[in-house]
Amino acid sequence: MCFCGLCAVPVFIPFPERKIKAMKLTTQLNFGGNCAEALRYYEEHLGGKIIFSMTYAEMPEPKSIPPGCEQGILHATIQFGESTLMACDAPPDRFQPMRSAYLALSVDSSEEAERVHALLSEGGEVFMPMAETFFAIRFSMLRDRFGVLWMVVYQRPAPSAA
């Protein structure tokens, strides 16, 4: 029904039905010129798989390449199991380091948590050293050498329902 007060005849405007039943949220990482290096590193050390990568120079015509971005990554995707990350090199005048959002990487053993923490913290900055917490057997927070914020977590098993 229309509730504008101007219509003489009530009008029903149906809400369009969603064609896709569930939305999917994908994270986009913006890098400051080192996107390709970061994705190769994650592919080699974290088991990701780069499934697409295109530089600004490879974009189809008409090209609109920001100055200094010719060899930067325009768009890339990397797959980690069932999760996908998108990534690019932001133009220098728009790039800002990642703040206040973390990629949470869940692992399945204390040993894997320690390995991944050591790998990602090399050349980066550790905010919370690897430790046991009330919610995790192993947990850490850090910024890697590429500027990406990570939480590495090996969670405690959920308590069984009584």
C-alpha positions, 0 to 999 in steps of 0.5 A: 500500500502507498502511504504518501497520502496523495494517492486516491487508490491504495497501491501495493508495491511488492518487494522484489524477491531475492534471486540469491538466497544467501549473500557472501561477504568477501574481504578486499585488501588494499596494498601500497605497491606490494600486493603481488609480493604479499599474495605470493608469500601467502600462497607459498607459506599459508597454502593459499592459491592465487586464482586471478591477478591483473596489473593496471598495465594489463587492463583493457582499453580505455586505460585509466592508470593512476600515475605510479601504478602501471605494474601494481595489481589492479585486481587479484583473488587468492583462495584459502580453503573455502575463503576468498580474499580480493586484493589490489594495490591502491593508488599512492594518494589513496592508500592507507595502512590497514587499521581496526580490522583483522583477518582471523586465521583459525588453525587446528593445532598449537604447533600450526598456530606457533608456525603461522605466528612466527611466519607472519610476525617476521618483519612485522609488529606483534601486538599480542604475543602468542599465548593461551587465553580463556577462549583459545589454546593459542592466540596472537595479534600482529601486523605482518610485513605487508601491513596486514593485521592478523589474529592467529587462533587455535580455539578451545573446543566448544563446551558440550551442551548439558 
